[in-house]
């Protein structure tokens, strides 16, 4: 999904605007919803026609094994680092917040665009 929209050049997960982090007992799972800093150079025509300028992604980490949360902010802008060495590890860090989780898998649950700003 991301590859097709960003034409094989995946966007950086640095300086993303994090909207939501959700823990669920179903799975158990962790969901992270955030805005990417980079808008695709060749955005889908539908997005262009609607004047969208921001891409939002929701990642789903399934089979959650552990999670650590330190700090909180109502406007977190931070970096997301995902690595896999058997298990998937995600570290979300901003000035005020640090989240570290380990899960069995990760996938892009949703990806859409919208107009951010006036």
Buried (B, 14 or more C-beta within 10 A) or exposed (E): EBEEBBEEEEBEBEBBBBEEBEBEEEBBBBBBBBBBBBBBEEBEEEBEEEEBEBBBBBBBBBBBEEBEEEEEEEEBBBBBEBEEEEBBBBBBBBEBBBBBBBBBEBEEBEBEBEEEEE
